[in-house]
Amino acid sequence: MITLLKLAQIISRTNTINVALLITLAFFCWLMASITMAYIPYNTDVGFLRIKQHYIHIDQWRIAFFIHVYASMWVLFAGFTQFSKAIQRNQPKLHRTLGYIYVVDVLLITGPAGLLMGFYANGGLWSRIAFVLLAVLWIYFTAMALIKARQKNFKAHRNYMIRSYALTLSAITLRAWKYAITNTVTLPPMDVYRVVAWVGWVGNLVVAEWLIFRHTQKQVYKKRSSQIL
């Protein structure tokens, strides 16, 4: 009962958009958790692995896959919290702690595992280029976000975090695009895979750049308005 009252108080202090975002995050975390559960403790003939049986005997690929699967959900959650103004303002230590969890996970665990997996992607050369490039950019944007934060350049830090998290969300959008394409057009499975290998993250990055541009324009407008006044 006390927990429900606390939740009600939090929601009452949160606007509708933030509530919608929290619900969306909860759904995505549940989705990723349900996908992850299928592989626990060490199932090698379920889900995505059914089309990767010709790689399952390769130790480095198999280890990278399970590392990537088990660590991805924590990246999704920790990254989302970095954009909460309430946490940044009221709990700066929590913001930094979750930020370091995100950075360490991407730079040392999930990112390198995803990069290795990219070299073994289905769909031929173009699919491999897509996933390798995704991993390289993900690691780069995350590293730059950390560097800019350490330099106290928080504007650049924010922009790089937006780009990094946009690529984190490719785990979700890739599956969404695959569902949309397979239910609207008729294409061979490998052709669908080649398409989603690119649109699953390039579209996210385009949206990220638009958000950064829009925020920059708002800041310029506010600055000019304050100078006029």
ChimeraX commands (.cxc) that place a marker at each C-alpha (Angstrom):
marker #1 position 0.00,0.00,0.00 radius 0.5
marker #1 position 2.82,2.40,0.91 radius 0.5
marker #1 position 4.60,1.58,-2.34 radius 0.5
marker #1 position 1.46,2.33,-4.34 radius 0.5
marker #1 position 1.05,5.66,-2.55 radius 0.5
marker #1 position 4.66,6.59,-3.33 radius 0.5
marker #1 position 4.13,5.64,-6.97 radius 0.5
marker #1 position 0.99,7.79,-7.10 radius 0.5
marker #1 position 2.92,10.74,-5.64 radius 0.5
marker #1 position 5.69,10.33,-8.24 radius 0.5
marker #1 position 3.17,10.18,-11.07 radius 0.5
marker #1 position 1.32,13.23,-9.73 radius 0.5
marker #1 position 4.57,15.24,-9.94 radius 0.5
marker #1 position 5.38,13.97,-13.43 radius 0.5
marker #1 position 3.87,15.33,-16.64 radius 0.5
marker #1 position 2.02,13.15,-19.11 radius 0.5
marker #1 position 4.93,12.89,-21.56 radius 0.5
marker #1 position 7.30,11.60,-18.88 radius 0.5
marker #1 position 4.72,9.06,-17.71 radius 0.5
marker #1 position 4.32,7.85,-21.30 radius 0.5
marker #1 position 8.11,7.57,-21.62 radius 0.5
marker #1 position 8.36,5.59,-18.38 radius 0.5
marker #1 position 5.63,3.21,-19.53 radius 0.5
marker #1 position 7.41,2.82,-22.88 radius 0.5
marker #1 position 10.70,2.10,-21.12 radius 0.5
marker #1 position 9.01,-0.46,-18.87 radius 0.5
marker #1 position 7.55,-2.19,-21.93 radius 0.5
marker #1 position 10.90,-2.26,-23.75 radius 0.5
marker #1 position 12.69,-3.58,-20.67 radius 0.5
marker #1 position 10.05,-6.28,-20.31 radius 0.5
marker #1 position 10.43,-7.13,-24.00 radius 0.5
marker #1 position 14.20,-7.37,-23.77 radius 0.5
marker #1 position 13.94,-9.38,-20.54 radius 0.5
marker #1 position 11.54,-11.86,-22.17 radius 0.5
marker #1 position 13.93,-12.24,-25.11 radius 0.5
marker #1 position 16.87,-12.74,-22.75 radius 0.5
marker #1 position 15.03,-15.31,-20.61 radius 0.5
marker #1 position 14.78,-17.66,-23.58 radius 0.5
marker #1 position 18.57,-18.08,-23.58 radius 0.5
marker #1 position 18.98,-18.71,-19.83 radius 0.5
marker #1 position 21.00,-20.46,-18.64 radius 0.5
marker #1 position 22.78,-21.41,-21.85 radius 0.5
marker #1 position 20.29,-22.44,-24.52 radius 0.5
marker #1 position 21.87,-22.57,-27.96 radius 0.5
marker #1 position 18.91,-23.66,-30.07 radius 0.5
marker #1 position 16.26,-21.01,-29.41 radius 0.5
marker #1 position 15.25,-17.69,-30.96 radius 0.5
marker #1 position 17.93,-15.94,-33.01 radius 0.5
marker #1 position 20.40,-18.79,-32.49 radius 0.5
marker #1 position 18.32,-21.10,-34.66 radius 0.5
marker #1 position 19.61,-19.25,-37.74 radius 0.5
marker #1 position 23.18,-19.09,-36.39 radius 0.5
marker #1 position 23.88,-22.79,-35.92 radius 0.5
marker #1 position 26.78,-22.63,-38.37 radius 0.5
marker #1 position 28.49,-20.13,-36.03 radius 0.5
marker #1 position 27.56,-21.60,-32.65 radius 0.5
marker #1 position 30.69,-23.77,-32.54 radius 0.5
marker #1 position 32.94,-20.67,-32.82 radius 0.5
marker #1 position 33.89,-19.93,-29.21 radius 0.5
marker #1 position 34.49,-16.19,-29.56 radius 0.5
marker #1 position 31.21,-15.63,-31.41 radius 0.5
marker #1 position 29.18,-17.72,-28.95 radius 0.5
marker #1 position 30.69,-15.96,-25.92 radius 0.5
marker #1 position 30.17,-12.55,-27.53 radius 0.5
marker #1 position 26.54,-13.39,-28.25 radius 0.5
marker #1 position 25.67,-14.38,-24.69 radius 0.5
marker #1 position 27.54,-11.37,-23.27 radius 0.5
marker #1 position 25.66,-9.08,-25.66 radius 0.5
marker #1 position 22.29,-10.59,-24.82 radius 0.5
marker #1 position 22.71,-10.58,-21.04 radius 0.5
marker #1 position 24.17,-7.05,-20.82 radius 0.5
marker #1 position 21.95,-5.20,-23.29 radius 0.5
marker #1 position 18.94,-4.67,-21.00 radius 0.5
marker #1 position 21.07,-2.85,-18.41 radius 0.5
marker #1 position 22.34,-0.49,-21.12 radius 0.5
marker #1 position 18.77,0.22,-22.18 radius 0.5
marker #1 position 17.70,1.11,-18.64 radius 0.5
marker #1 position 20.81,3.01,-17.49 radius 0.5
marker #1 position 20.92,5.06,-20.69 radius 0.5
marker #1 position 17.28,6.09,-20.40 radius 0.5
marker #1 position 17.79,7.57,-16.93 radius 0.5
marker #1 position 20.51,9.90,-18.25 radius 0.5
marker #1 position 17.88,12.09,-19.88 radius 0.5
marker #1 position 15.83,12.60,-16.72 radius 0.5
marker #1 position 16.11,16.24,-15.63 radius 0.5
marker #1 position 14.67,15.30,-12.23 radius 0.5
marker #1 position 17.49,12.82,-11.59 radius 0.5
marker #1 position 20.12,15.24,-12.89 radius 0.5
marker #1 position 18.82,18.02,-10.65 radius 0.5
marker #1 position 17.87,16.14,-7.48 radius 0.5
marker #1 position 20.15,13.08,-7.60 radius 0.5
marker #1 position 23.39,14.08,-9.36 radius 0.5
marker #1 position 25.35,11.19,-7.80 radius 0.5
marker #1 position 22.76,8.70,-9.05 radius 0.5
marker #1 position 22.94,10.32,-12.48 radius 0.5
marker #1 position 26.73,9.90,-12.57 radius 0.5
marker #1 position 26.60,6.34,-11.22 radius 0.5
marker #1 position 24.07,5.20,-13.81 radius 0.5
marker #1 position 26.03,7.08,-16.45 radius 0.5
marker #1 position 29.21,5.18,-15.59 radius 0.5
marker #1 position 27.27,1.89,-15.65 radius 0.5
marker #1 position 26.08,2.76,-19.14 radius 0.5
marker #1 position 29.52,3.82,-20.36 radius 0.5
marker #1 position 31.36,0.81,-18.90 radius 0.5
marker #1 position 28.76,-1.57,-20.29 radius 0.5
marker #1 position 28.94,-0.11,-23.81 radius 0.5
marker #1 position 32.71,0.45,-23.97 radius 0.5
marker #1 position 33.93,-2.72,-22.28 radius 0.5
marker #1 position 31.15,-5.29,-22.56 radius 0.5
marker #1 position 28.23,-4.90,-24.96 radius 0.5
marker #1 position 29.94,-2.74,-27.58 radius 0.5
marker #1 position 32.98,-4.98,-28.18 radius 0.5
marker #1 position 30.73,-8.06,-28.14 radius 0.5
marker #1 position 28.44,-6.45,-30.74 radius 0.5
marker #1 position 31.44,-5.49,-32.86 radius 0.5
marker #1 position 32.73,-9.06,-32.91 radius 0.5
marker #1 position 29.27,-10.37,-33.76 radius 0.5
marker #1 position 29.03,-7.89,-36.64 radius 0.5
marker #1 position 31.80,-9.67,-38.51 radius 0.5
marker #1 position 29.65,-12.85,-38.51 radius 0.5
marker #1 position 26.32,-11.20,-39.42 radius 0.5
marker #1 position 23.93,-13.00,-41.76 radius 0.5
marker #1 position 23.11,-11.44,-45.11 radius 0.5
marker #1 position 26.55,-11.11,-46.60 radius 0.5
marker #1 position 29.00,-8.22,-46.83 radius 0.5
marker #1 position 26.54,-5.32,-46.63 radius 0.5
marker #1 position 24.89,-6.67,-43.50 radius 0.5
marker #1 position 28.30,-7.13,-41.90 radius 0.5
marker #1 position 29.32,-3.58,-42.81 radius 0.5
marker #1 position 26.07,-2.28,-41.29 radius 0.5
marker #1 position 26.49,-4.06,-37.95 radius 0.5
marker #1 position 30.22,-3.37,-37.67 radius 0.5
marker #1 position 29.61,0.32,-38.39 radius 0.5
marker #1 position 26.79,0.36,-35.84 radius 0.5
marker #1 position 29.09,-1.06,-33.15 radius 0.5
marker #1 position 31.97,1.30,-34.01 radius 0.5
marker #1 position 29.73,4.40,-33.92 radius 0.5
marker #1 position 28.05,3.20,-30.71 radius 0.5
marker #1 position 31.41,2.83,-28.97 radius 0.5
marker #1 position 32.69,6.13,-30.41 radius 0.5
marker #1 position 29.65,8.21,-29.43 radius 0.5
marker #1 position 29.68,6.73,-25.92 radius 0.5
marker #1 position 33.40,7.37,-25.49 radius 0.5
marker #1 position 32.96,10.96,-26.66 radius 0.5
marker #1 position 30.05,11.45,-24.25 radius 0.5
marker #1 position 32.33,10.40,-21.39 radius 0.5
marker #1 position 35.20,12.59,-22.59 radius 0.5
marker #1 position 32.97,15.66,-22.92 radius 0.5
marker #1 position 31.49,15.08,-19.46 radius 0.5
marker #1 position 34.98,14.87,-17.96 radius 0.5
marker #1 position 35.82,18.13,-19.77 radius 0.5
marker #1 position 32.68,19.77,-18.29 radius 0.5
marker #1 position 31.37,20.39,-21.82 radius 0.5
marker #1 position 27.86,19.27,-20.93 radius 0.5
marker #1 position 26.23,20.50,-24.14 radius 0.5
marker #1 position 28.47,18.26,-26.25 radius 0.5
marker #1 position 28.08,15.50,-23.64 radius 0.5
marker #1 position 24.31,15.64,-24.03 radius 0.5
marker #1 position 24.51,15.54,-27.83 radius 0.5
marker #1 position 26.81,12.52,-27.86 radius 0.5
marker #1 position 24.60,10.74,-25.33 radius 0.5
marker #1 position 21.59,11.30,-27.57 radius 0.5
marker #1 position 23.48,9.76,-30.47 radius 0.5
marker #1 position 24.73,6.87,-28.34 radius 0.5
marker #1 position 21.33,6.06,-26.90 radius 0.5
marker #1 position 19.72,6.30,-30.33 radius 0.5
marker #1 position 22.01,3.43,-31.36 radius 0.5
marker #1 position 21.22,1.58,-28.13 radius 0.5
marker #1 position 17.56,1.67,-29.16 radius 0.5
marker #1 position 18.43,-0.10,-32.42 radius 0.5
marker #1 position 17.95,-3.33,-30.47 radius 0.5
marker #1 position 14.26,-2.39,-30.40 radius 0.5
marker #1 position 13.82,-0.58,-33.72 radius 0.5
marker #1 position 15.54,-3.35,-35.67 radius 0.5
marker #1 position 12.91,-5.79,-34.46 radius 0.5
marker #1 position 10.13,-3.28,-35.10 radius 0.5
marker #1 position 11.27,-2.72,-38.68 radius 0.5
marker #1 position 11.56,-6.46,-39.25 radius 0.5
marker #1 position 7.98,-6.96,-38.02 radius 0.5
marker #1 position 6.70,-4.07,-40.17 radius 0.5
marker #1 position 8.45,-5.21,-43.34 radius 0.5
marker #1 position 7.53,-8.89,-43.04 radius 0.5
marker #1 position 3.88,-7.96,-42.49 radius 0.5
marker #1 position 3.59,-5.47,-45.38 radius 0.5
marker #1 position 5.75,-6.77,-48.24 radius 0.5
marker #1 position 6.93,-10.14,-49.46 radius 0.5
marker #1 position 10.70,-10.46,-49.41 radius 0.5
marker #1 position 13.09,-13.37,-48.89 radius 0.5
marker #1 position 14.18,-13.55,-45.23 radius 0.5
marker #1 position 17.81,-12.63,-45.98 radius 0.5
marker #1 position 16.70,-9.58,-47.99 radius 0.5
marker #1 position 14.64,-8.44,-45.02 radius 0.5
marker #1 position 17.67,-8.95,-42.79 radius 0.5
marker #1 position 19.86,-6.84,-45.09 radius 0.5
marker #1 position 17.33,-4.02,-45.05 radius 0.5
marker #1 position 16.79,-3.95,-41.29 radius 0.5
marker #1 position 20.56,-4.18,-40.73 radius 0.5
marker #1 position 20.68,-0.58,-41.99 radius 0.5
marker #1 position 17.30,1.01,-41.32 radius 0.5
marker #1 position 17.25,-0.42,-37.78 radius 0.5
marker #1 position 19.84,2.15,-36.68 radius 0.5
marker #1 position 20.33,4.74,-39.44 radius 0.5
marker #1 position 16.78,6.01,-38.91 radius 0.5
marker #1 position 17.46,6.34,-35.19 radius 0.5
marker #1 position 20.56,8.40,-35.87 radius 0.5
marker #1 position 18.64,10.70,-38.22 radius 0.5
marker #1 position 16.06,11.31,-35.48 radius 0.5
marker #1 position 18.87,11.92,-32.97 radius 0.5
marker #1 position 20.46,14.55,-35.20 radius 0.5
marker #1 position 17.07,16.23,-35.66 radius 0.5
marker #1 position 16.54,16.36,-31.89 radius 0.5
marker #1 position 20.02,17.85,-31.41 radius 0.5
marker #1 position 19.38,20.43,-34.15 radius 0.5
marker #1 position 15.98,21.36,-32.71 radius 0.5
marker #1 position 17.41,21.77,-29.20 radius 0.5
marker #1 position 20.27,23.90,-30.54 radius 0.5
marker #1 position 17.86,26.14,-32.42 radius 0.5
marker #1 position 15.76,26.62,-29.28 radius 0.5
marker #1 position 18.84,27.59,-27.29 radius 0.5
marker #1 position 19.86,30.11,-29.98 radius 0.5
marker #1 position 16.34,31.58,-29.98 radius 0.5
marker #1 position 16.31,31.91,-26.19 radius 0.5
marker #1 position 19.72,33.58,-26.22 radius 0.5
marker #1 position 18.66,36.08,-28.86 radius 0.5
marker #1 position 15.38,36.78,-27.04 radius 0.5
marker #1 position 17.21,37.46,-23.76 radius 0.5
marker #1 position 19.62,39.83,-25.55 radius 0.5
marker #1 position 16.72,41.77,-27.06 radius 0.5
marker #1 position 15.00,42.08,-23.69 radius 0.5
marker link #1:1,2 radius 0.2
marker link #1:2,3 radius 0.2
marker link #1:3,4 radius 0.2
marker link #1:4,5 radius 0.2
marker link #1:5,6 radius 0.2
marker link #1:6,7 radius 0.2
marker link #1:7,8 radius 0.2
marker link #1:8,9 radius 0.2
marker link #1:9,10 radius 0.2
marker link #1:10,11 radius 0.2
marker link #1:11,12 radius 0.2
marker link #1:12,13 radius 0.2
marker link #1:13,14 radius 0.2
marker link #1:14,15 radius 0.2
marker link #1:15,16 radius 0.2
marker link #1:16,17 radius 0.2
marker link #1:17,18 radius 0.2
marker link #1:18,19 radius 0.2
marker link #1:19,20 radius 0.2
marker link #1:20,21 radius 0.2
marker link #1:21,22 radius 0.2
marker link #1:22,23 radius 0.2
marker link #1:23,24 radius 0.2
marker link #1:24,25 radius 0.2
marker link #1:25,26 radius 0.2
marker link #1:26,27 radius 0.2
marker link #1:27,28 radius 0.2
marker link #1:28,29 radius 0.2
marker link #1:29,30 radius 0.2
marker link #1:30,31 radius 0.2
marker link #1:31,32 radius 0.2
marker link #1:32,33 radius 0.2
marker link #1:33,34 radius 0.2
marker link #1:34,35 radius 0.2
marker link #1:35,36 radius 0.2
marker link #1:36,37 radius 0.2
marker link #1:37,38 radius 0.2
marker link #1:38,39 radius 0.2
marker link #1:39,40 radius 0.2
marker link #1:40,41 radius 0.2
marker link #1:41,42 radius 0.2
marker link #1:42,43 radius 0.2
marker link #1:43,44 radius 0.2
marker link #1:44,45 radius 0.2
marker link #1:45,46 radius 0.2
marker link #1:46,47 radius 0.2
marker link #1:47,48 radius 0.2
marker link #1:48,49 radius 0.2
marker link #1:49,50 radius 0.2
marker link #1:50,51 radius 0.2
marker link #1:51,52 radius 0.2
marker link #1:52,53 radius 0.2
marker link #1:53,54 radius 0.2
marker link #1:54,55 radius 0.2
marker link #1:55,56 radius 0.2
marker link #1:56,57 radius 0.2
marker link #1:57,58 radius 0.2
marker link #1:58,59 radius 0.2
marker link #1:59,60 radius 0.2
marker link #1:60,61 radius 0.2
marker link #1:61,62 radius 0.2
marker link #1:62,63 radius 0.2
marker link #1:63,64 radius 0.2
marker link #1:64,65 radius 0.2
marker link #1:65,66 radius 0.2
marker link #1:66,67 radius 0.2
marker link #1:67,68 radius 0.2
marker link #1:68,69 radius 0.2
marker link #1:69,70 radius 0.2
marker link #1:70,71 radius 0.2
marker link #1:71,72 radius 0.2
marker link #1:72,73 radius 0.2
marker link #1:73,74 radius 0.2
marker link #1:74,75 radius 0.2
marker link #1:75,76 radius 0.2
marker link #1:76,77 radius 0.2
marker link #1:77,78 radius 0.2
marker link #1:78,79 radius 0.2
marker link #1:79,80 radius 0.2
marker link #1:80,81 radius 0.2
marker link #1:81,82 radius 0.2
marker link #1:82,83 radius 0.2
marker link #1:83,84 radius 0.2
marker link #1:84,85 radius 0.2
marker link #1:85,86 radius 0.2
marker link #1:86,87 radius 0.2
marker link #1:87,88 radius 0.2
marker link #1:88,89 radius 0.2
marker link #1:89,90 radius 0.2
marker link #1:90,91 radius 0.2
marker link #1:91,92 radius 0.2
marker link #1:92,93 radius 0.2
marker link #1:93,94 radius 0.2
marker link #1:94,95 radius 0.2
marker link #1:95,96 radius 0.2
marker link #1:96,97 radius 0.2
marker link #1:97,98 radius 0.2
marker link #1:98,99 radius 0.2
marker link #1:99,100 radius 0.2
marker link #1:100,101 radius 0.2
marker link #1:101,102 radius 0.2
marker link #1:102,103 radius 0.2
marker link #1:103,104 radius 0.2
marker link #1:104,105 radius 0.2
marker link #1:105,106 radius 0.2
marker link #1:106,107 radius 0.2
marker link #1:107,108 radius 0.2
marker link #1:108,109 radius 0.2
marker link #1:109,110 radius 0.2
marker link #1:110,111 radius 0.2
marker link #1:111,112 radius 0.2
marker link #1:112,113 radius 0.2
marker link #1:113,114 radius 0.2
marker link #1:114,115 radius 0.2
marker link #1:115,116 radius 0.2
marker link #1:116,117 radius 0.2
marker link #1:117,118 radius 0.2
marker link #1:118,119 radius 0.2
marker link #1:119,120 radius 0.2
marker link #1:120,121 radius 0.2
marker link #1:121,122 radius 0.2
marker link #1:122,123 radius 0.2
marker link #1:123,124 radius 0.2
marker link #1:124,125 radius 0.2
marker link #1:125,126 radius 0.2
marker link #1:126,127 radius 0.2
marker link #1:127,128 radius 0.2
marker link #1:128,129 radius 0.2
marker link #1:129,130 radius 0.2
marker link #1:130,131 radius 0.2
marker link #1:131,132 radius 0.2
marker link #1:132,133 radius 0.2
marker link #1:133,134 radius 0.2
marker link #1:134,135 radius 0.2
marker link #1:135,136 radius 0.2
marker link #1:136,137 radius 0.2
marker link #1:137,138 radius 0.2
marker link #1:138,139 radius 0.2
marker link #1:139,140 radius 0.2
marker link #1:140,141 radius 0.2
marker link #1:141,142 radius 0.2
marker link #1:142,143 radius 0.2
marker link #1:143,144 radius 0.2
marker link #1:144,145 radius 0.2
marker link #1:145,146 radius 0.2
marker link #1:146,147 radius 0.2
marker link #1:147,148 radius 0.2
marker link #1:148,149 radius 0.2
marker link #1:149,150 radius 0.2
marker link #1:150,151 radius 0.2
marker link #1:151,152 radius 0.2
marker link #1:152,153 radius 0.2
marker link #1:153,154 radius 0.2
marker link #1:154,155 radius 0.2
marker link #1:155,156 radius 0.2
marker link #1:156,157 radius 0.2
marker link #1:157,158 radius 0.2
marker link #1:158,159 radius 0.2
marker link #1:159,160 radius 0.2
marker link #1:160,161 radius 0.2
marker link #1:161,162 radius 0.2
marker link #1:162,163 radius 0.2
marker link #1:163,164 radius 0.2
marker link #1:164,165 radius 0.2
marker link #1:165,166 radius 0.2
marker link #1:166,167 radius 0.2
marker link #1:167,168 radius 0.2
marker link #1:168,169 radius 0.2
marker link #1:169,170 radius 0.2
marker link #1:170,171 radius 0.2
marker link #1:171,172 radius 0.2
marker link #1:172,173 radius 0.2
marker link #1:173,174 radius 0.2
marker link #1:174,175 radius 0.2
marker link #1:175,176 radius 0.2
marker link #1:176,177 radius 0.2
marker link #1:177,178 radius 0.2
marker link #1:178,179 radius 0.2
marker link #1:179,180 radius 0.2
marker link #1:180,181 radius 0.2
marker link #1:181,182 radius 0.2
marker link #1:182,183 radius 0.2
marker link #1:183,184 radius 0.2
marker link #1:184,185 radius 0.2
marker link #1:185,186 radius 0.2
marker link #1:186,187 radius 0.2
marker link #1:187,188 radius 0.2
marker link #1:188,189 radius 0.2
marker link #1:189,190 radius 0.2
marker link #1:190,191 radius 0.2
marker link #1:191,192 radius 0.2
marker link #1:192,193 radius 0.2
marker link #1:193,194 radius 0.2
marker link #1:194,195 radius 0.2
marker link #1:195,196 radius 0.2
marker link #1:196,197 radius 0.2
marker link #1:197,198 radius 0.2
marker link #1:198,199 radius 0.2
marker link #1:199,200 radius 0.2
marker link #1:200,201 radius 0.2
marker link #1:201,202 radius 0.2
marker link #1:202,203 radius 0.2
marker link #1:203,204 radius 0.2
marker link #1:204,205 radius 0.2
marker link #1:205,206 radius 0.2
marker link #1:206,207 radius 0.2
marker link #1:207,208 radius 0.2
marker link #1:208,209 radius 0.2
marker link #1:209,210 radius 0.2
marker link #1:210,211 radius 0.2
marker link #1:211,212 radius 0.2
marker link #1:212,213 radius 0.2
marker link #1:213,214 radius 0.2
marker link #1:214,215 radius 0.2
marker link #1:215,216 radius 0.2
marker link #1:216,217 radius 0.2
marker link #1:217,218 radius 0.2
marker link #1:218,219 radius 0.2
marker link #1:219,220 radius 0.2
marker link #1:220,221 radius 0.2
marker link #1:221,222 radius 0.2
marker link #1:222,223 radius 0.2
marker link #1:223,224 radius 0.2
marker link #1:224,225 radius 0.2
marker link #1:225,226 radius 0.2
marker link #1:226,227 radius 0.2
marker link #1:227,228 radius 0.2
marker link #1:228,229 radius 0.2
view
